[in-house]
Amino acid sequence: MIPAIVLAAGKSSRMGRAKATLPLDGGDTFLSRIVRTFADAGVEDVVVVVGHDADAIVASFAAVEGAAARARFVDNPDYEQGQLSSLLAGLRVVDRPGVVAVLMTLVDVPLVSPDTVRAVVERYRTTRAPIVRPIHGDRHGHPVLIDRSLFDALRHADPSTGAKPIIRANVSAMGDVQVDDAGAFADADTPEDYEEIIRNRT
């Protein structure tokens, strides 16, 4: 089993409002689109980690038709300690016997295609690379798949540096999946980024 963790606990200070609640086409929000994408790709267990504005994010998600049954939420009271604290909060919920790896993505990368998720999972099943990620040229995107052999390293990682050093130390050519999917690399941190995403969707 390969569950997914969506990190949606941050303050979204540069955006000025919770990114998870930002609307997209088709009645989706950033968060509901990500969860829908995982479901369409065959990921059966999706956990969303919330913190800041948690109630508003959960309510916004529940208001999207059909969304509520596709994910479960975990609250991270320590979200201000950084993304690693949210990843670990999600890991505590999804890690159980039978889990061989986890998919991780950020709520500010909403437009990844189901094909990209499937390609990442398939590359892992073929190679068992410890880190699998979509790439295009010299860019790397989301979701990132992390093999369970790295779970303990994440649990003992330095909160000041987070998961990035562990991921970087374990990337490999066999774990890098070339994809032609702009959505895997399009993140929205500012209102201008959001406006560009909306323009590109219309």
Biotite code that builds the C-alpha atoms (Angstrom):
import biotite.structure as struc

atoms = struc.array([
    struc.Atom([0.000, 0.000, 0.000], chain_id="A", res_id=1, res_name="MET", atom_name="CA", element="C"),
    struc.Atom([1.189, 3.512, -0.851], chain_id="A", res_id=2, res_name="ILE", atom_name="CA", element="C"),
    struc.Atom([-0.853, 6.228, 0.911], chain_id="A", res_id=3, res_name="PRO", atom_name="CA", element="C"),
    struc.Atom([-0.576, 9.950, 0.203], chain_id="A", res_id=4, res_name="ALA", atom_name="CA", element="C"),
    struc.Atom([0.029, 12.888, 2.528], chain_id="A", res_id=5, res_name="ILE", atom_name="CA", element="C"),
    struc.Atom([-1.003, 16.407, 1.532], chain_id="A", res_id=6, res_name="VAL", atom_name="CA", element="C"),
    struc.Atom([0.708, 19.165, 3.523], chain_id="A", res_id=7, res_name="LEU", atom_name="CA", element="C"),
    struc.Atom([-1.798, 21.975, 4.094], chain_id="A", res_id=8, res_name="ALA", atom_name="CA", element="C"),
    struc.Atom([-0.930, 23.258, 7.572], chain_id="A", res_id=9, res_name="ALA", atom_name="CA", element="C"),
    struc.Atom([1.029, 26.431, 6.849], chain_id="A", res_id=10, res_name="GLY", atom_name="CA", element="C"),
    struc.Atom([-0.030, 30.048, 7.248], chain_id="A", res_id=11, res_name="LYS", atom_name="CA", element="C"),
    struc.Atom([0.028, 30.881, 3.513], chain_id="A", res_id=12, res_name="SER", atom_name="CA", element="C"),
    struc.Atom([1.308, 34.297, 4.570], chain_id="A", res_id=13, res_name="SER", atom_name="CA", element="C"),
    struc.Atom([2.471, 35.343, 1.098], chain_id="A", res_id=14, res_name="ARG", atom_name="CA", element="C"),
    struc.Atom([-0.844, 34.303, -0.443], chain_id="A", res_id=15, res_name="MET", atom_name="CA", element="C"),
    struc.Atom([-2.861, 36.146, 2.192], chain_id="A", res_id=16, res_name="GLY", atom_name="CA", element="C"),
    struc.Atom([-5.428, 33.344, 2.553], chain_id="A", res_id=17, res_name="ARG", atom_name="CA", element="C"),
    struc.Atom([-5.398, 29.584, 2.962], chain_id="A", res_id=18, res_name="ALA", atom_name="CA", element="C"),
    struc.Atom([-4.146, 28.058, -0.291], chain_id="A", res_id=19, res_name="LYS", atom_name="CA", element="C"),
    struc.Atom([-6.174, 24.913, 0.336], chain_id="A", res_id=20, res_name="ALA", atom_name="CA", element="C"),
    struc.Atom([-9.410, 26.890, -0.086], chain_id="A", res_id=21, res_name="THR", atom_name="CA", element="C"),
    struc.Atom([-8.500, 28.721, -3.310], chain_id="A", res_id=22, res_name="LEU", atom_name="CA", element="C"),
    struc.Atom([-11.045, 27.958, -6.035], chain_id="A", res_id=23, res_name="PRO", atom_name="CA", element="C"),
    struc.Atom([-10.257, 26.257, -9.320], chain_id="A", res_id=24, res_name="LEU", atom_name="CA", element="C"),
    struc.Atom([-12.427, 25.380, -12.296], chain_id="A", res_id=25, res_name="ASP", atom_name="CA", element="C"),
    struc.Atom([-15.111, 22.728, -12.023], chain_id="A", res_id=26, res_name="GLY", atom_name="CA", element="C"),
    struc.Atom([-16.062, 23.628, -8.465], chain_id="A", res_id=27, res_name="GLY", atom_name="CA", element="C"),
    struc.Atom([-12.797, 22.375, -7.019], chain_id="A", res_id=28, res_name="ASP", atom_name="CA", element="C"),
    struc.Atom([-10.466, 24.044, -4.555], chain_id="A", res_id=29, res_name="THR", atom_name="CA", element="C"),
    struc.Atom([-6.705, 23.513, -4.537], chain_id="A", res_id=30, res_name="PHE", atom_name="CA", element="C"),
    struc.Atom([-7.143, 20.815, -1.909], chain_id="A", res_id=31, res_name="LEU", atom_name="CA", element="C"),
    struc.Atom([-10.087, 19.013, -3.443], chain_id="A", res_id=32, res_name="SER", atom_name="CA", element="C"),
    struc.Atom([-8.339, 18.921, -6.836], chain_id="A", res_id=33, res_name="ARG", atom_name="CA", element="C"),
    struc.Atom([-5.250, 17.314, -5.300], chain_id="A", res_id=34, res_name="ILE", atom_name="CA", element="C"),
    struc.Atom([-7.322, 14.745, -3.424], chain_id="A", res_id=35, res_name="VAL", atom_name="CA", element="C"),
    struc.Atom([-9.382, 14.025, -6.545], chain_id="A", res_id=36, res_name="ARG", atom_name="CA", element="C"),
    struc.Atom([-6.178, 13.518, -8.534], chain_id="A", res_id=37, res_name="THR", atom_name="CA", element="C"),
    struc.Atom([-4.847, 10.973, -6.046], chain_id="A", res_id=38, res_name="PHE", atom_name="CA", element="C"),
    struc.Atom([-8.188, 9.147, -6.066], chain_id="A", res_id=39, res_name="ALA", atom_name="CA", element="C"),
    struc.Atom([-8.256, 9.106, -9.881], chain_id="A", res_id=40, res_name="ASP", atom_name="CA", element="C"),
    struc.Atom([-4.725, 7.672, -9.845], chain_id="A", res_id=41, res_name="ALA", atom_name="CA", element="C"),
    struc.Atom([-5.829, 4.803, -7.613], chain_id="A", res_id=42, res_name="GLY", atom_name="CA", element="C"),
    struc.Atom([-4.425, 6.026, -4.287], chain_id="A", res_id=43, res_name="VAL", atom_name="CA", element="C"),
    struc.Atom([-6.818, 4.625, -1.697], chain_id="A", res_id=44, res_name="GLU", atom_name="CA", element="C"),
    struc.Atom([-5.656, 6.426, 1.447], chain_id="A", res_id=45, res_name="ASP", atom_name="CA", element="C"),
    struc.Atom([-5.179, 10.214, 1.364], chain_id="A", res_id=46, res_name="VAL", atom_name="CA", element="C"),
    struc.Atom([-4.401, 12.123, 4.558], chain_id="A", res_id=47, res_name="VAL", atom_name="CA", element="C"),
    struc.Atom([-4.467, 15.913, 4.676], chain_id="A", res_id=48, res_name="VAL", atom_name="CA", element="C"),
    struc.Atom([-2.416, 17.581, 7.398], chain_id="A", res_id=49, res_name="VAL", atom_name="CA", element="C"),
    struc.Atom([-3.912, 20.870, 8.596], chain_id="A", res_id=50, res_name="VAL", atom_name="CA", element="C"),
    struc.Atom([-2.893, 23.417, 11.193], chain_id="A", res_id=51, res_name="GLY", atom_name="CA", element="C"),
    struc.Atom([-3.464, 27.117, 10.566], chain_id="A", res_id=52, res_name="HIS", atom_name="CA", element="C"),
    struc.Atom([-7.108, 27.844, 9.624], chain_id="A", res_id=53, res_name="ASP", atom_name="CA", element="C"),
    struc.Atom([-7.852, 24.128, 10.011], chain_id="A", res_id=54, res_name="ALA", atom_name="CA", element="C"),
    struc.Atom([-11.603, 24.532, 10.523], chain_id="A", res_id=55, res_name="ASP", atom_name="CA", element="C"),
    struc.Atom([-11.983, 26.740, 7.451], chain_id="A", res_id=56, res_name="ALA", atom_name="CA", element="C"),
    struc.Atom([-9.980, 24.309, 5.316], chain_id="A", res_id=57, res_name="ILE", atom_name="CA", element="C"),
    struc.Atom([-11.992, 21.290, 6.437], chain_id="A", res_id=58, res_name="VAL", atom_name="CA", element="C"),
    struc.Atom([-15.278, 23.151, 5.864], chain_id="A", res_id=59, res_name="ALA", atom_name="CA", element="C"),
    struc.Atom([-14.202, 24.335, 2.419], chain_id="A", res_id=60, res_name="SER", atom_name="CA", element="C"),
    struc.Atom([-13.204, 20.803, 1.446], chain_id="A", res_id=61, res_name="PHE", atom_name="CA", element="C"),
    struc.Atom([-16.446, 19.305, 2.734], chain_id="A", res_id=62, res_name="ALA", atom_name="CA", element="C"),
    struc.Atom([-18.430, 21.806, 0.637], chain_id="A", res_id=63, res_name="ALA", atom_name="CA", element="C"),
    struc.Atom([-17.052, 20.359, -2.611], chain_id="A", res_id=64, res_name="VAL", atom_name="CA", element="C"),
    struc.Atom([-19.363, 17.701, -3.990], chain_id="A", res_id=65, res_name="GLU", atom_name="CA", element="C"),
    struc.Atom([-18.056, 14.194, -3.415], chain_id="A", res_id=66, res_name="GLY", atom_name="CA", element="C"),
    struc.Atom([-14.880, 15.330, -1.682], chain_id="A", res_id=67, res_name="ALA", atom_name="CA", element="C"),
    struc.Atom([-15.567, 14.326, 1.903], chain_id="A", res_id=68, res_name="ALA", atom_name="CA", element="C"),
    struc.Atom([-15.313, 10.579, 1.298], chain_id="A", res_id=69, res_name="ALA", atom_name="CA", element="C"),
    struc.Atom([-11.927, 10.833, -0.406], chain_id="A", res_id=70, res_name="ARG", atom_name="CA", element="C"),
    struc.Atom([-9.650, 12.035, 2.404], chain_id="A", res_id=71, res_name="ALA", atom_name="CA", element="C"),
    struc.Atom([-9.171, 12.139, 6.127], chain_id="A", res_id=72, res_name="ARG", atom_name="CA", element="C"),
    struc.Atom([-7.670, 14.969, 8.124], chain_id="A", res_id=73, res_name="PHE", atom_name="CA", element="C"),
    struc.Atom([-5.067, 15.147, 10.855], chain_id="A", res_id=74, res_name="VAL", atom_name="CA", element="C"),
    struc.Atom([-4.379, 18.284, 12.870], chain_id="A", res_id=75, res_name="ASP", atom_name="CA", element="C"),
    struc.Atom([-0.778, 19.293, 13.452], chain_id="A", res_id=76, res_name="ASN", atom_name="CA", element="C"),
    struc.Atom([-0.644, 21.585, 16.495], chain_id="A", res_id=77, res_name="PRO", atom_name="CA", element="C"),
    struc.Atom([3.090, 22.077, 15.872], chain_id="A", res_id=78, res_name="ASP", atom_name="CA", element="C"),
    struc.Atom([2.713, 23.337, 12.296], chain_id="A", res_id=79, res_name="TYR", atom_name="CA", element="C"),
    struc.Atom([4.694, 26.495, 13.036], chain_id="A", res_id=80, res_name="GLU", atom_name="CA", element="C"),
    struc.Atom([7.770, 24.283, 13.478], chain_id="A", res_id=81, res_name="GLN", atom_name="CA", element="C"),
    struc.Atom([7.779, 23.737, 9.712], chain_id="A", res_id=82, res_name="GLY", atom_name="CA", element="C"),
    struc.Atom([6.842, 21.257, 7.006], chain_id="A", res_id=83, res_name="GLN", atom_name="CA", element="C"),
    struc.Atom([8.722, 18.376, 8.594], chain_id="A", res_id=84, res_name="LEU", atom_name="CA", element="C"),
    struc.Atom([6.384, 18.474, 11.601], chain_id="A", res_id=85, res_name="SER", atom_name="CA", element="C"),
    struc.Atom([3.410, 18.148, 9.241], chain_id="A", res_id=86, res_name="SER", atom_name="CA", element="C"),
    struc.Atom([4.984, 15.319, 7.267], chain_id="A", res_id=87, res_name="LEU", atom_name="CA", element="C"),
    struc.Atom([5.627, 13.445, 10.512], chain_id="A", res_id=88, res_name="LEU", atom_name="CA", element="C"),
    struc.Atom([2.056, 14.093, 11.687], chain_id="A", res_id=89, res_name="ALA", atom_name="CA", element="C"),
    struc.Atom([0.809, 12.531, 8.468], chain_id="A", res_id=90, res_name="GLY", atom_name="CA", element="C"),
    struc.Atom([3.266, 9.675, 8.700], chain_id="A", res_id=91, res_name="LEU", atom_name="CA", element="C"),
    struc.Atom([2.033, 8.787, 12.173], chain_id="A", res_id=92, res_name="ARG", atom_name="CA", element="C"),
    struc.Atom([-1.443, 8.312, 10.724], chain_id="A", res_id=93, res_name="VAL", atom_name="CA", element="C"),
    struc.Atom([-0.626, 6.402, 7.535], chain_id="A", res_id=94, res_name="VAL", atom_name="CA", element="C"),
    struc.Atom([2.285, 4.177, 8.648], chain_id="A", res_id=95, res_name="ASP", atom_name="CA", element="C"),
    struc.Atom([1.094, 0.665, 9.370], chain_id="A", res_id=96, res_name="ARG", atom_name="CA", element="C"),
    struc.Atom([1.932, -2.897, 8.300], chain_id="A", res_id=97, res_name="PRO", atom_name="CA", element="C"),
    struc.Atom([1.702, -3.226, 4.538], chain_id="A", res_id=98, res_name="GLY", atom_name="CA", element="C"),
    struc.Atom([2.699, 0.373, 3.793], chain_id="A", res_id=99, res_name="VAL", atom_name="CA", element="C"),
    struc.Atom([5.791, 0.235, 1.582], chain_id="A", res_id=100, res_name="VAL", atom_name="CA", element="C"),
    struc.Atom([6.139, 3.943, 0.796], chain_id="A", res_id=101, res_name="ALA", atom_name="CA", element="C"),
    struc.Atom([4.304, 7.240, 0.986], chain_id="A", res_id=102, res_name="VAL", atom_name="CA", element="C"),
    struc.Atom([3.474, 9.922, -1.562], chain_id="A", res_id=103, res_name="LEU", atom_name="CA", element="C"),
    struc.Atom([3.925, 13.483, -0.329], chain_id="A", res_id=104, res_name="MET", atom_name="CA", element="C"),
    struc.Atom([2.779, 16.701, -1.953], chain_id="A", res_id=105, res_name="THR", atom_name="CA", element="C"),
    struc.Atom([2.179, 20.327, -1.047], chain_id="A", res_id=106, res_name="LEU", atom_name="CA", element="C"),
    struc.Atom([-1.220, 21.982, -1.211], chain_id="A", res_id=107, res_name="VAL", atom_name="CA", element="C"),
    struc.Atom([0.250, 24.768, -3.349], chain_id="A", res_id=108, res_name="ASP", atom_name="CA", element="C"),
    struc.Atom([0.875, 22.343, -6.255], chain_id="A", res_id=109, res_name="VAL", atom_name="CA", element="C"),
    struc.Atom([-2.741, 21.633, -7.272], chain_id="A", res_id=110, res_name="PRO", atom_name="CA", element="C"),
    struc.Atom([-2.555, 20.756, -10.956], chain_id="A", res_id=111, res_name="LEU", atom_name="CA", element="C"),
    struc.Atom([-0.551, 17.522, -11.029], chain_id="A", res_id=112, res_name="VAL", atom_name="CA", element="C"),
    struc.Atom([-2.187, 15.018, -13.372], chain_id="A", res_id=113, res_name="SER", atom_name="CA", element="C"),
    struc.Atom([-3.278, 11.509, -12.373], chain_id="A", res_id=114, res_name="PRO", atom_name="CA", element="C"),
    struc.Atom([-0.930, 10.193, -15.075], chain_id="A", res_id=115, res_name="ASP", atom_name="CA", element="C"),
    struc.Atom([2.031, 11.741, -13.258], chain_id="A", res_id=116, res_name="THR", atom_name="CA", element="C"),
    struc.Atom([1.002, 10.164, -9.958], chain_id="A", res_id=117, res_name="VAL", atom_name="CA", element="C"),
    struc.Atom([0.637, 6.798, -11.686], chain_id="A", res_id=118, res_name="ARG", atom_name="CA", element="C"),
    struc.Atom([4.038, 7.211, -13.364], chain_id="A", res_id=119, res_name="ALA", atom_name="CA", element="C"),
    struc.Atom([5.727, 7.916, -10.014], chain_id="A", res_id=120, res_name="VAL", atom_name="CA", element="C"),
    struc.Atom([4.108, 4.876, -8.393], chain_id="A", res_id=121, res_name="VAL", atom_name="CA", element="C"),
    struc.Atom([4.928, 2.647, -11.364], chain_id="A", res_id=122, res_name="GLU", atom_name="CA", element="C"),
    struc.Atom([8.576, 3.739, -11.340], chain_id="A", res_id=123, res_name="ARG", atom_name="CA", element="C"),
    struc.Atom([8.758, 2.857, -7.669], chain_id="A", res_id=124, res_name="TYR", atom_name="CA", element="C"),
    struc.Atom([7.185, -0.549, -8.205], chain_id="A", res_id=125, res_name="ARG", atom_name="CA", element="C"),
    struc.Atom([9.696, -1.222, -10.988], chain_id="A", res_id=126, res_name="THR", atom_name="CA", element="C"),
    struc.Atom([12.857, 0.062, -9.298], chain_id="A", res_id=127, res_name="THR", atom_name="CA", element="C"),
    struc.Atom([12.173, 0.344, -5.544], chain_id="A", res_id=128, res_name="ARG", atom_name="CA", element="C"),
    struc.Atom([14.174, 3.574, -5.671], chain_id="A", res_id=129, res_name="ALA", atom_name="CA", element="C"),
    struc.Atom([14.132, 5.201, -2.204], chain_id="A", res_id=130, res_name="PRO", atom_name="CA", element="C"),
    struc.Atom([12.984, 8.535, -3.657], chain_id="A", res_id=131, res_name="ILE", atom_name="CA", element="C"),
    struc.Atom([10.875, 8.836, -6.797], chain_id="A", res_id=132, res_name="VAL", atom_name="CA", element="C"),
    struc.Atom([9.906, 12.225, -8.175], chain_id="A", res_id=133, res_name="ARG", atom_name="CA", element="C"),
    struc.Atom([8.706, 13.745, -11.443], chain_id="A", res_id=134, res_name="PRO", atom_name="CA", element="C"),
    struc.Atom([11.288, 15.784, -13.338], chain_id="A", res_id=135, res_name="ILE", atom_name="CA", element="C"),
    struc.Atom([11.409, 17.835, -16.500], chain_id="A", res_id=136, res_name="HIS", atom_name="CA", element="C"),
    struc.Atom([14.853, 18.950, -17.560], chain_id="A", res_id=137, res_name="GLY", atom_name="CA", element="C"),
    struc.Atom([16.495, 20.246, -14.400], chain_id="A", res_id=138, res_name="ASP", atom_name="CA", element="C"),
    struc.Atom([13.191, 20.853, -12.594], chain_id="A", res_id=139, res_name="ARG", atom_name="CA", element="C"),
    struc.Atom([11.774, 18.472, -10.027], chain_id="A", res_id=140, res_name="HIS", atom_name="CA", element="C"),
    struc.Atom([8.201, 18.498, -8.852], chain_id="A", res_id=141, res_name="GLY", atom_name="CA", element="C"),
    struc.Atom([5.467, 16.722, -6.906], chain_id="A", res_id=142, res_name="HIS", atom_name="CA", element="C"),
    struc.Atom([4.355, 14.319, -5.677], chain_id="A", res_id=143, res_name="PRO", atom_name="CA", element="C"),
    struc.Atom([7.508, 12.874, -4.122], chain_id="A", res_id=144, res_name="VAL", atom_name="CA", element="C"),
    struc.Atom([7.445, 9.192, -3.204], chain_id="A", res_id=145, res_name="LEU", atom_name="CA", element="C"),
    struc.Atom([9.442, 8.189, -0.126], chain_id="A", res_id=146, res_name="ILE", atom_name="CA", element="C"),
    struc.Atom([10.268, 4.551, 0.569], chain_id="A", res_id=147, res_name="ASP", atom_name="CA", element="C"),
    struc.Atom([9.586, 3.323, 4.097], chain_id="A", res_id=148, res_name="ARG", atom_name="CA", element="C"),
    struc.Atom([13.318, 2.644, 4.560], chain_id="A", res_id=149, res_name="SER", atom_name="CA", element="C"),
    struc.Atom([13.633, 6.421, 5.018], chain_id="A", res_id=150, res_name="LEU", atom_name="CA", element="C"),
    struc.Atom([10.794, 6.838, 7.529], chain_id="A", res_id=151, res_name="PHE", atom_name="CA", element="C"),
    struc.Atom([13.091, 6.575, 10.559], chain_id="A", res_id=152, res_name="ASP", atom_name="CA", element="C"),
    struc.Atom([15.513, 9.065, 9.035], chain_id="A", res_id=153, res_name="ALA", atom_name="CA", element="C"),
    struc.Atom([12.625, 11.499, 8.660], chain_id="A", res_id=154, res_name="LEU", atom_name="CA", element="C"),
    struc.Atom([11.592, 10.948, 12.267], chain_id="A", res_id=155, res_name="ARG", atom_name="CA", element="C"),
    struc.Atom([15.113, 11.808, 13.406], chain_id="A", res_id=156, res_name="HIS", atom_name="CA", element="C"),
    struc.Atom([15.708, 14.665, 10.976], chain_id="A", res_id=157, res_name="ALA", atom_name="CA", element="C"),
    struc.Atom([16.764, 18.115, 12.111], chain_id="A", res_id=158, res_name="ASP", atom_name="CA", element="C"),
    struc.Atom([13.616, 20.274, 12.202], chain_id="A", res_id=159, res_name="PRO", atom_name="CA", element="C"),
    struc.Atom([15.648, 23.290, 11.093], chain_id="A", res_id=160, res_name="SER", atom_name="CA", element="C"),
    struc.Atom([16.510, 21.627, 7.774], chain_id="A", res_id=161, res_name="THR", atom_name="CA", element="C"),
    struc.Atom([13.494, 19.360, 7.409], chain_id="A", res_id=162, res_name="GLY", atom_name="CA", element="C"),
    struc.Atom([13.141, 16.508, 4.939], chain_id="A", res_id=163, res_name="ALA", atom_name="CA", element="C"),
    struc.Atom([15.058, 18.112, 2.072], chain_id="A", res_id=164, res_name="LYS", atom_name="CA", element="C"),
    struc.Atom([18.542, 16.806, 2.991], chain_id="A", res_id=165, res_name="PRO", atom_name="CA", element="C"),
    struc.Atom([17.190, 13.261, 3.274], chain_id="A", res_id=166, res_name="ILE", atom_name="CA", element="C"),
    struc.Atom([15.394, 13.515, -0.045], chain_id="A", res_id=167, res_name="ILE", atom_name="CA", element="C"),
    struc.Atom([18.403, 15.041, -1.797], chain_id="A", res_id=168, res_name="ARG", atom_name="CA", element="C"),
    struc.Atom([20.736, 12.375, -0.411], chain_id="A", res_id=169, res_name="ALA", atom_name="CA", element="C"),
    struc.Atom([18.565, 9.616, -1.835], chain_id="A", res_id=170, res_name="ASN", atom_name="CA", element="C"),
    struc.Atom([17.545, 10.877, -5.275], chain_id="A", res_id=171, res_name="VAL", atom_name="CA", element="C"),
    struc.Atom([18.825, 8.846, -8.203], chain_id="A", res_id=172, res_name="SER", atom_name="CA", element="C"),
    struc.Atom([18.542, 8.531, -11.941], chain_id="A", res_id=173, res_name="ALA", atom_name="CA", element="C"),
    struc.Atom([16.368, 5.451, -11.537], chain_id="A", res_id=174, res_name="MET", atom_name="CA", element="C"),
    struc.Atom([14.007, 7.378, -9.274], chain_id="A", res_id=175, res_name="GLY", atom_name="CA", element="C"),
    struc.Atom([13.655, 10.424, -11.523], chain_id="A", res_id=176, res_name="ASP", atom_name="CA", element="C"),
    struc.Atom([10.648, 10.177, -13.838], chain_id="A", res_id=177, res_name="VAL", atom_name="CA", element="C"),
    struc.Atom([10.583, 12.432, -16.887], chain_id="A", res_id=178, res_name="GLN", atom_name="CA", element="C"),
    struc.Atom([7.050, 13.797, -17.303], chain_id="A", res_id=179, res_name="VAL", atom_name="CA", element="C"),
    struc.Atom([5.426, 16.267, -19.648], chain_id="A", res_id=180, res_name="ASP", atom_name="CA", element="C"),
    struc.Atom([3.098, 17.720, -17.037], chain_id="A", res_id=181, res_name="ASP", atom_name="CA", element="C"),
    struc.Atom([3.400, 21.428, -16.250], chain_id="A", res_id=182, res_name="ALA", atom_name="CA", element="C"),
    struc.Atom([1.097, 20.935, -13.278], chain_id="A", res_id=183, res_name="GLY", atom_name="CA", element="C"),
    struc.Atom([3.709, 18.862, -11.465], chain_id="A", res_id=184, res_name="ALA", atom_name="CA", element="C"),
    struc.Atom([5.931, 21.940, -11.275], chain_id="A", res_id=185, res_name="PHE", atom_name="CA", element="C"),
    struc.Atom([3.416, 24.807, -10.974], chain_id="A", res_id=186, res_name="ALA", atom_name="CA", element="C"),
    struc.Atom([3.296, 26.019, -7.383], chain_id="A", res_id=187, res_name="ASP", atom_name="CA", element="C"),
    struc.Atom([1.333, 28.997, -6.126], chain_id="A", res_id=188, res_name="ALA", atom_name="CA", element="C"),
    struc.Atom([2.884, 30.975, -3.295], chain_id="A", res_id=189, res_name="ASP", atom_name="CA", element="C"),
    struc.Atom([1.587, 34.463, -4.100], chain_id="A", res_id=190, res_name="THR", atom_name="CA", element="C"),
    struc.Atom([-1.592, 36.026, -5.535], chain_id="A", res_id=191, res_name="PRO", atom_name="CA", element="C"),
    struc.Atom([0.319, 36.551, -8.780], chain_id="A", res_id=192, res_name="GLU", atom_name="CA", element="C"),
    struc.Atom([1.147, 32.846, -8.950], chain_id="A", res_id=193, res_name="ASP", atom_name="CA", element="C"),
    struc.Atom([-2.517, 32.025, -8.387], chain_id="A", res_id=194, res_name="TYR", atom_name="CA", element="C"),
    struc.Atom([-3.629, 34.418, -11.117], chain_id="A", res_id=195, res_name="GLU", atom_name="CA", element="C"),
    struc.Atom([-1.192, 32.771, -13.527], chain_id="A", res_id=196, res_name="GLU", atom_name="CA", element="C"),
    struc.Atom([-2.554, 29.322, -12.708], chain_id="A", res_id=197, res_name="ILE", atom_name="CA", element="C"),
    struc.Atom([-6.105, 30.532, -13.341], chain_id="A", res_id=198, res_name="ILE", atom_name="CA", element="C"),
    struc.Atom([-5.086, 32.166, -16.630], chain_id="A", res_id=199, res_name="ARG", atom_name="CA", element="C"),
    struc.Atom([-3.444, 28.971, -17.804], chain_id="A", res_id=200, res_name="ASN", atom_name="CA", element="C"),
    struc.Atom([-6.578, 26.971, -16.965], chain_id="A", res_id=201, res_name="ARG", atom_name="CA", element="C"),
    struc.Atom([-8.900, 29.152, -19.071], chain_id="A", res_id=202, res_name="THR", atom_name="CA", element="C"),
])
